Amino acid sequence: MLKLLTYLLENGIATSAKICPPLEQNARGLPYVTQSPCIGEACNACASACPTDAIEINDSSPEASVKLDLGSCIGCGLCTDICTTGTLIENLSTQTARTSREDLIMTNTAKREPIAGNEPQVLENGARVPRFFGRSIHARVVTTGCTACDLEIGASTNPVFDLDRFGVHIVASPRHADVLIATGPAGKGMQNALRRCYDAMTDPRRVIAMGTCAISGGVHKGGYTHANGLDKILPVDVYVPGCPPHPWSVIHGVLTARGTAPNSERLVKKKNKIQAEKVAQ
């Protein structure tokens, strides 16, 4: 014990105290659509450069609209590098998980409200709806061909990110799992295996599509392998975009499935406080 304490005092603690912080400035984040006007089809540079057709330009409205599907984006950065109007910029946030496929589609014309994780529901009396998983969760990872996502999931368990401290444990059997994390394009050769894994899990259970390939097929979509997204095979509860997602995004996805994503508790406490003030009045 004395040696351990001496080691910690001399070398410091490697585990990050900040949960899901933004990426460093020299890192490559996912693109983000601002409200800045776009030149439209006269430019079309971003849509032409996108290798997965994740960007659509439409001039039919009074102002040109840009639609970006983060579920198809591989984070190559070509669009943000080539955009001259500031409509597409780089987003360094690691809190990228969403509970709806539609929330991954962004435009420069639609008014958007900020999304802050999968916050628990709050009843009118201020009480919270009980969560299924409490403070721990067991996850079964099934790879369907994406080693990059698997490496990032592995990295999320190292001393810097320390997935275990959140009560998240990777298990070998779906019979012990609360969450199924699927990576890769989920081609037809792996679809029955995914279904069997899901069927072996007991309720309540969650499914996470981890990475662009699992969300939409990525560069593999539309091919003979029928790799067009995990939600064509199983009911997906959480989508984590990226190719591959950063370890913090991996953690954010799992915590979102559990209902304890960063900022969720703060938002719930704020709602409870507001509700209490209304009752007092």
N, C-alpha and C positions, 0 to 999 in steps of 0.2 A: 504493500500500500504506500509506503514511504517513497519507494522508487517511482511509483506511478505519479504521485503528487509532485515529486521533483521534476519528472519529465514534463508534466503539464505546465509547471511554472516556468521551465526553461524554454519550452517550444510553443506554448500557447495552445489554444483549442482550435482545431481545424474546422469544426462544424459551424456553418453560417448561422448567425443569430437572426438575420433577416429572412423572412419567409416569402418566397416568390418575388424577389426584388427585380427591378428592370435589368436588362442586359448591359454589359459595358458598352461604351461608345464605339469601340472598335469591333463589336460583334455584329453579326448579320441577323436582323430581326425579320419578322413577316411584314408585308406591305400593309398600309393603312390608307383608306380613302378619306380625304378631307372634303370640305365643302367648296373648295376652290373651283372656279369655272374651268371647263376642259375645252380644248379646241375642237375635239370631236373627230369625226371620220377624216377630216382634212389632215389630221396628224396620224392617228391610229397606230402610233409607234409602239405603245405598250402592249396592245392586243396582238400586234404582229410578232413581237418579241417573245410573248409568253409561250413556253413549250407545252403547256397542258391546256391551253384555251380557257384559262381561268378568268380572263378579262373580256368583257363585251362593251363596245362603244355604240351608242344609239343617238342619232341626230334628229329623231322624229319629234322630240319635245322642243319647246322654245329654247332651252339650253341643253347642250350636249350632256348626256349622262354616261357615267362609267359604272359598270357593275363588276365587282370583284368577288369571286368565290374562293374564300380561304380554304374551303374543303378540297379544292383542286390545286391550290398553290403549293409549289415545292420550295418556296423561299429562295429562289435563285437570285433575286434582286435585280433582274434585268429591267423590270418595269419602273422601279424607283430610280434606277440609274439613268434611264432614258427620258423620264417625264420632265418636261420643261415648265409646266404650269403649276407644279406643287400639288396637283390633285392626288397623286400617289406619293406617299412618303414612307419612310421606314418606321416601324413600330417596335420599340425595344421591350415592350411588356412581355412578361412570361406568364401572365394570368390569361391564358388563351382558351381554356376549355369552355365549351358551351353545351347546354342541355338540349338545344334545338338545332337541326340542320339549317334552318332558315337564318339563325343568328350568325352564321358564318358568311352570309352573303351581304356585302356592303355596297352602297351606292353614294354618289356625291349629291344626289337630289333628295333622297328620303331623309326625313328628320329622324335621328336616332337618339334613343336614350341610352346612357351608359349602362353596361351590364357588369355587375359585380359578383360573379360566381353564382352558385346555386343556393340562394338563401332559403332557410326553412320557412314554411308558411306561418303566418301569425294570425291567430283568431281575433275576433272583434274585441274580446275581453283582454287582449294582450298576451294570452298564453300561447306558447309555441306548440305546433303539431309535433308529436313525438317522432323522432327519427327511428329508422329501422336498425341502424348499425351502431349507435352509441359512439364510443370513442375508439373502437378497434374495427379492423376490416381485414379480410383475407382475400387475396387476389390470385387468380390462376392466369398465367400469361400463355397465350397460344400464338406462336409465330407462323405466318403463312408465307414467309419468303422475304422478310425485311430484317436483315441483320443490324442495320443502322439503328432502327427503333429499339431493338433488343439491347444494343450496347448502351443507349441512353437510359433505358429502364434500369440496366445494371449499374450505370453511373449514379442513378438516383439513390442507390443504397450505400454509396461510399461515405466516408466520414464527413465530407464537406456538406452533402445534402441530407444524408441520414434519414432515409424514408421510414425506418423502423421507429423513430422517435414520435411519429404521428400515429402510431398504433397500426401501421399498415404492414402486413406480412405476406410474402410471396409463398404460395403453397404448391405442392406437386400434383395434388388431386383435385379435380373439380368438385368432388363430393365434400371437400373441406372449404370450398371457396364461396365468398359472397359476391365477388366481382369477377367477370371474365374480361381480361384485357387482350384484345386481338390486334396484332400488328401485321403489316404486309397487305398485299392486294386481295387476299381471300379469293383466289381463283377456284374454279370448279373442282379441282383436285383436293382442296381442303375444306370445301363447304360442308360436306357430310360430317367431317371431324369436328367442325365448329358446332354444328347442331347437336352432335352427341355430347360434346362437352357441356353445352348449355343445358341440355335435358338432364344431365347428371347432377346439376346444381339444384339446391333446394331454395324455395322462396323464403324471404325476399331476395332477389338477385338483381344485379346490375350488369350492363354491358358497356364497355368503353371501346370506341374505335380510336386506336392510338396511331396517329400519323395520317398523312394525306392519302396514302395507298388504301388504308383501311376505311377512310371516309368516302372516297370517290373512285378509287382505282388508280388515281394519279396518272403517271405516264402509261399505265397498263390498261386504262379504261377503254371500252369499246372493242377489245380484242377477242380472240377466240376462246380465251380462258374465262370469259364472263366475269372479269374482275371489275365490277362497277360499284363497289361500296358494300360495306358490311351490313348496312340497314336494308339491303335487298335480301338478306339471309336471316338476320336476327333483329329483334327490337333493340335499337341502340339508345342508351340513356345519356351518354356523354361523348362529345366529339372533341378530340385534341388535335388541332391542325399542326402542320410542320413536317419537314422532310429532312431529318427526323425532328421531333419536338425536343426542346431543351429539357434537361432533367427537372428544372423547376416547373416546366409546363406539364411534365409527366406527373409530378406530385400534385399540381393544381388540379389535374384531371381526376386523380383518385380521390382527392379531398372533396371535389365537386360531386362525385358519385356518392360520397358519404354524407354530403350536406354540410360540410364544415370547411368550405373553401375560404381563403383569406378575405377579410372584410365582412363575411357573412354575419359573424357574431356581432360586430359593431353595428351593422345595419339593423339587426333584429333588436338589439338593446335600444337603439335610437327610436325604432317604431314602438317598442314597449313603453318608453318614456313619454313619447307623444300621446299614446293612448291613455296612459295614466293621468297625464295633465288634463286631457279632455274629460275623463271621468270625474276628476277633482272639481272641475268647473261646473 
